[in-house]
Amino acid sequence: MYAQGMRLGDALQLRWQNIEGDRLRYQMDKVDKPTDIKVLPVMQEILDLYRTEATAPTDYIFPYLNNTAIYAPFATYEKRQTMPAEVAKKLYNAIKAREHKIDIAVKELAEVAGVRRFTFHTGRHSFAMKAIDKGVDAYT
């Protein structure tokens, strides 16, 4: 959610190779849009929690998708576009299952914080509203 309202599905598919210096570069799946974001200190703190000495550039950053699954070799947006339909379906199903699990955890955290009806997706929209309030174009 710190990454400019990134969709959860895109966050789950991030690989270490998407981090280039102090930049996060990836292609949004839903709108086919390249994105380049400065890694903020709070984002770096989160990334540091997940990086190990054994981390490979093509490993998923977050441990929700399997690095050895049939869909794992399709490590870039361009390669995912060539993924056979049955493999793409496995990736889609894996992402949807993880999104559901993460949303349950986010809702539990929101309850503890006294926030009603909060999901990762509402966090994305909250970012968008803050950006619009600061004068950023809605499309951007």
N, C-alpha and C positions, 0 to 999 in steps of 0.2 A: 504494500500500500504506500510505502515511502517513495516508490519508483514511479512517480507521476501518475498514480491511479492505474497501475498495470493490472491487467486481467489476471486472475488466479491461474488460469490455464497456461498463460504465457510464463508466469513466474515458475510454475512447476517444470516447465521445459527448459529453463535456463541451464546452461552448461558453463563450466569454468572458462571455456574459451570465449564466452560472451563478455568477460571482464578483460578490458585492455587498459592497463594502467589505472587511471582514475575514472574510466568511462565504462558504462554498461551499454553494450550494443547488441540489439536483437531485432528480429523482424516480427511484428505482431501477426499472429495467425489469422485473426478474424477479419482484419482490414488490410492485410498485405502491406503494412507500412513499416519502413525501417525506423528504428528509434535509437537515439543516442542520448544517454542520460549521464550526468556527472554523479559519481558515487559519493553520496553525502557521508559524513562521519558516522552517523547512526546506521546507515546501510553497511558501511565497512565493518562496524562492530558485529552486525548480524552475520555477514559473510565470514568473518573470522571464527565464528562459532562452528562453522561447517567445514572449513578447509583443514585437511590433514596432510601429512607428509606423503601419503599414498595417493592423494588426489591427482587424477589425470585431467588434462584439458577438456576431454569429451565427457567426463563424468557430470551427472546432474548436480547442480549446486545443492538443492534441497533433497533429502533422502526419501522422497515420496514416489519417485519412479525408479524402476529397476535398471541399473546400468548394463545388465546382461540380458534384458528382455529382447524379444524379436524386433521391437521398434527402436532400440537403443542405437544401432549403427547409423540411423538417420539423424545425425547430430546437428545439421544446419537446416534452416528454413528451406533452402533450395533442395536439399536431399529429401526432406519430408514431402515435398511436392511430387517426388518420384516414388513414394512409398506405395506398395501394392495395397489395394483396398482392404484386404483382410488384416494387414498389419496396421493400417491406419485406424481400423475399427478397434483393434486391441489397445492402441495408444489412446484413442478417444475414451474408451471404457475405463482405462486405468486413470486417466485425468478426472473423469466424472466421479469415480469412486473416491478419489483423494479429495476432490473439491467438497464433496458431501461431508467427509470426515473432518476436514479443516473448518468448514462452516459450523459444524457442531461445536468444535473447540472454541471458535471465535465467539459464538453465542454464549457459551459458558463464561468466557472471560468478560464479555459485555455485561452479563448479569452480575458478576462480582463487582464490576465497576459502576453498576447502577444505570447502565445504558440499555434501553429497550430496542428490540428488533434490529440488531446490528449484524451484518454479515460482511464478508470480504468485499462483496459487490457494493454494498452501501458505503463502505470505506472508499471505494473507487469513485463513487459519485460525490462523496464528501470532498475528496481532493478536487474534483472538477469544479464544484461550487466555489471552493476557496480560490482556485485559479481564476475563475470568472470574476469573482469579487476583486481580485488584484489586477484586472484588466486584460487577462489572457483571452484570446479569441476562443470561443466555445469549440470550434472545430479542432483547433490545436490541442 
